[in-house]
Amino acid sequence: MKISYIISSIGESKKLNELLNSLINHLDGNEIVLIDNSKNKTLQKYKKNKDIHYYHEEKPGLSNARNRGASEATNELLVFLDDDIIPQSLFFETLSSYANNKSLKAIVGGKIIPKKLPEFLPVKYQYIVGMKDFGDDKKILPKYKYLGGCLLVMTKETFNKVNGFNRNFGHNSSKLGANEDVLIQDLAQKNGIKIIYDPKLYVIHYWNGNYESTIKRIETQGKSDYLLDKKYHKIRLILKLIKYRLFILIKKKSNDLTDIYDIARYKSYVNYKRNR
């Protein structure tokens, strides 16, 4: 199988050009599909590059952009990449092994390590800056363990089987969002599709943010969790509402950083309807 690298961007990443150059240097007959999801076609300068297939997606939202990229892709193996990651050694060699597997029925992801971990971020919430490390061994992930959304590999057949990325989740222009990557993996598992973690698919994630933006991201995670559970996990919704209310009541005076982050997330979850 040939590979289609699909990158969605609104033009704010300082690493996009480096990522594109890295892909171009290892293109080997594959293609790059760049989806410009900005309002003003910020990235149209890339139309001049013969190695990049540029498209502008007017509908804002990461899921809209990724779905557009999949529809424009001409190759069978789709590799969804965020615009602020840089592949490391063995990435392309490992990816080629999946491209040679014509019977691949899985969503595959890899080890994602942030360039810098902020001191204000507890271990539990390191995923906010992209951290995804299940160790140094390749493995099939069990239910409720998820690959990082900034690197997802799957065939078009798998993508179509789960109906792509749900447009009700994920970032929407400058509006934060989450769980589009979680949902597509949940639906894949329900359809008998494996979720494979391969540490050789190793990338560095460049995150720019501060404590205030992190708290907003965590609050957004709570809202997205509520929406996901309401739609697909009704029993889990009820159990979480009980658990989270009790947690907030018990921990409301805690100075522990993890507790503070948990309360921000849980309050957004239990108060979702009132916050709309």
Buried (B, 14 or more C-beta within 10 A) or exposed (E): BEBBBBBBBBBEBEBBEBBBEBBBEBBEEBBBBBBBBBEEBBBBEBBEEEBBBBBBBEEBBBBBBBBBBBEBBEBBBBBBBBBBBBBBEBBBEBBBEBBEEEEBBBBBBBBBBBBEBBEEBBEEBBBBBBBBBBEEEBEEBEEEEBBBBBBBBBBBEBBEBBEBBBBBBBBBBEEBBBBBBBBBBBBBBEEEBBBBBBBBBBBBBBBEEEEEEBBBBBBBBBBBBBBBBEEBBEEBBEEBBEBBBEBBEEBEEEEEBBBBBBBBBBBBBBBBEEEE
